[in-house]
Structures are given as C-alpha cells and as structure tokens.
Amino acid sequence: MSEAVTALKNARYDAEIATISEVGPLGMITIRGDLDAPFLRKVVKKVTGVERPDRGMCNTGGVAGVAWMSPDELLLMCPHAQVPEVLARLHAAFEDTHTLAVDVSGARAAFRIEGPHARDVLAKLAPVDLAPATFTPGMFRRTRIGQVPAAFWLLEDGAFQVVCFRSVAQYMFDQLKVAAQPGGEVGHFGAG
C-alpha cells in the first residue's frame, strides 16, 4: 500500500486572527442508506465510538467521527491507516442491506481553522449564521465557502474543520488564508 499524502502536504498559515492548517491524511468514508435503521446506528457507534448524529450535526471523539450529510448519507471519519479495516467491518455489517460504504479519503481535503477570530474567517466566506448562540460545537453545515462546495463543523469554540474536494484544495486554502490575514478580523463575534 502506498503512503498517503495530503493534497497540500500539510500546508499551514499562521496569522494573528487565526491559523489555517491542512488536516490529514484523514480517512473518510461515505455511508448511504437508511440512517434510522437500528443496524446502521449500531455499527456506526461500534466503529467510531460515537452516536450517529442528528440532522445538521457532527459527533466526534478524537480522530473518529460521523457527520450528517443528508437524509440518507453520513460521512464517517477515522485514522487514514484504519480505512481498509473499517470498510471491511462496514461491508460485513451491511451485507444483506441496501446500504453503501465507500472510501472517499483520496477525493477529499480537510482543513482546520482555529484561533480567536475563527468565526470571522469563516463568516467572510460562508453564507451561514455563525453567531456563538446560533452555531454551537458539534453543528455541521454543507454549503459553499466562497465558490467551493464544502462542509464544515465547529469542533469547539474557536476551532472549525472544513472538508472539500481535493481538486479545489489549493483554492480553498488560499481563500481561507486571505480571510485570515492580519487586520482582517471583523470583530462581529468577538474573540473565541
């Protein structure tokens, strides 16, 4: 098996208001099926250690996690080296069902935005209300960041994770860097 390489070789940009860093390599598996099926809930919990998230949420525990993507889709995250084992377990559990599990790790890039003005950085680019009272830890959105289809969630106050297609990773990184440039804080949300 070849060594996993991130799209931008762990690129990082440190600014006063936020740090933008590529996360990875990260294992990502798309699961399509009946999200309310008891067997699906059980296997997701067993594989990740976290409960299947509700609509618009992402549940994480360390590197592992599960994000609600749509009424019939989840994004499961795990250490990249564990993807073959996790896929084998999922395929075995889904064998007699109309459920699909596919490795999308190589097709995606992930970034982390963290710092005192992480909300400001993302708010400049995404049409989402990121007010602290409205967008709380664990909340998840599929939207556009600039012109790029993407998804993001709030890991903890002051730290977001973003997932986009690998083919637009450089563009995503560049627009996040511009939004995080010193002096670029809007101050709308305050620090944190």
C-alpha positions in Angstrom: 0.0 0.0 0.0 1.4 3.4 -0.9 1.9 6.1 1.6 -1.0 8.6 2.0 -0.2 12.2 1.0 -2.4 15.2 1.7 -3.4 17.4 -1.1 -1.1 20.3 0.0 1.4 18.3 2.0 0.2 19.6 5.4 0.1 23.3 4.4 -0.2 25.8 7.3 -0.8 29.5 7.5 -0.4 31.3 10.9 -2.0 34.7 11.3 -2.8 36.8 14.4 -6.5 36.2 14.0 -6.5 32.5 13.0 -4.4 29.6 11.9 -5.3 27.6 8.8 -3.9 24.1 8.6 -4.4 21.1 6.4 -5.6 18.1 8.4 -4.5 14.8 7.3 -4.2 12.3 6.0 -7.7 11.7 7.2 -9.8 8.6 6.5 -13.2 9.5 5.2 -16.0 7.0 4.3 -19.3 7.9 2.8 -22.2 5.8 4.0 -25.5 5.8 2.1 -28.7 4.1 3.4 -31.5 4.3 5.9 -29.9 6.4 8.7 -32.7 5.4 11.1 -32.1 1.6 10.7 -31.0 0.1 14.1 -28.2 -1.9 12.5 -26.7 1.2 11.0 -26.8 3.1 14.3 -25.2 0.1 16.0 -22.4 -0.3 13.5 -21.6 3.4 13.4 -21.3 3.5 17.2 -19.2 0.3 17.2 -16.8 1.5 14.5 -16.4 5.2 15.7 -17.3 5.1 19.4 -19.8 8.0 18.9 -23.5 8.0 18.3 -25.0 8.6 14.8 -25.5 12.4 14.7 -28.8 14.1 14.3 -29.6 16.3 11.3 -27.1 19.2 11.0 -24.6 17.7 13.5 -21.2 16.1 13.7 -20.2 13.8 16.5 -16.5 13.3 17.1 -14.3 11.5 19.5 -10.6 12.2 18.8 -9.8 11.5 15.2 -13.0 9.4 14.7 -16.3 11.0 14.0 -19.5 10.9 12.0 -21.2 13.8 10.2 -24.8 14.1 9.0 -24.5 14.9 5.3 -28.1 14.4 4.1 -31.2 12.4 5.0 -29.6 9.2 3.6 -25.8 10.0 3.9 -23.2 10.1 6.6 -19.5 10.9 6.5 -17.5 8.7 8.7 -14.0 9.8 9.7 -11.2 7.7 11.1 -7.4 7.5 11.1 -6.3 7.0 7.4 -4.5 3.8 8.2 -7.7 2.2 9.5 -9.8 2.8 6.4 -9.4 -0.8 5.0 -10.3 -2.4 8.3 -13.3 0.0 8.9 -14.6 -0.6 5.3 -14.3 -4.4 5.8 -16.3 -4.1 9.0 -18.9 -1.9 7.4 -19.3 -4.1 4.3 -19.8 -7.2 6.6 -22.4 -5.4 8.6 -24.2 -4.0 5.5 -24.0 -7.3 3.5 -27.7 -8.0 3.3 -29.0 -4.5 3.3 -29.4 -1.6 0.8 -26.5 0.3 2.4 -23.3 1.5 0.8 -19.9 2.4 2.3 -17.2 3.9 0.0 -13.8 5.2 0.8 -13.6 8.9 -0.3 -10.4 9.8 1.5 -8.4 10.3 -1.7 -11.1 12.6 -3.1 -11.3 15.0 -0.2 -9.1 17.5 1.6 -9.6 18.7 5.2 -8.6 22.0 6.9 -8.8 23.3 10.4 -9.4 27.0 11.2 -8.6 27.9 14.7 -7.9 31.0 16.7 -9.6 33.9 18.4 -11.4 35.0 15.2 -12.0 31.7 13.5 -15.7 32.5 13.2 -14.9 35.8 11.5 -12.7 34.0 9.0 -15.4 31.5 8.0 -18.2 34.1 8.1 -16.5 36.1 5.4 -16.8 33.1 3.1 -19.8 31.0 4.0 -23.5 32.1 4.0 -24.2 30.7 7.4 -25.1 32.4 10.7 -22.1 31.7 12.8 -23.1 33.7 15.9 -22.0 31.8 19.0 -25.6 31.4 20.3 -26.7 30.1 16.9 -23.8 27.9 15.7 -22.6 25.8 18.7 -20.0 23.0 19.0 -21.0 19.9 17.0 -23.1 21.8 14.5 -22.4 20.9 10.9 -23.2 22.6 7.5 -22.9 21.6 3.9 -22.7 24.9 1.9 -20.3 26.9 -0.2 -17.2 28.5 1.1 -16.5 31.2 -1.5 -17.3 29.4 -4.7 -16.4 25.9 -3.4 -18.9 23.3 -2.3 -17.8 22.3 1.2 -18.9 21.2 4.6 -17.7 22.4 8.0 -18.4 21.9 11.7 -17.5 23.5 14.9 -15.2 21.2 16.9 -15.0 23.5 19.9 -15.3 27.2 20.3 -12.6 28.8 18.2 -11.9 25.7 16.0 -13.7 24.6 12.8 -12.9 21.7 10.5 -13.6 22.1 6.8 -13.9 19.3 4.1 -13.9 20.0 0.4 -13.0 18.2 -2.8 -9.3 17.5 -3.2 -9.3 19.1 -6.6 -10.0 22.5 -5.1 -7.8 22.2 -2.0 -5.3 24.9 -3.1 -8.1 27.3 -3.9 -9.8 26.6 -0.6 -6.5 27.1 1.3 -5.8 30.3 -0.5 -9.2 31.8 0.2 -9.0 30.8 3.9 -5.6 32.4 4.1 -6.9 35.7 2.6 -9.8 35.7 5.1 -7.3 35.2 8.0 -4.8 37.9 7.1 -3.8 40.2 9.9 -6.2 43.1 10.2 -8.9 41.1 8.6 -10.9 40.4 11.8 -14.3 41.8 11.6 -14.9 41.6 15.4 -18.5 40.9 14.9 -18.4 37.8 17.1 -15.6 38.9 19.4 -12.6 36.7 20.2 -13.3 33.0 20.6 
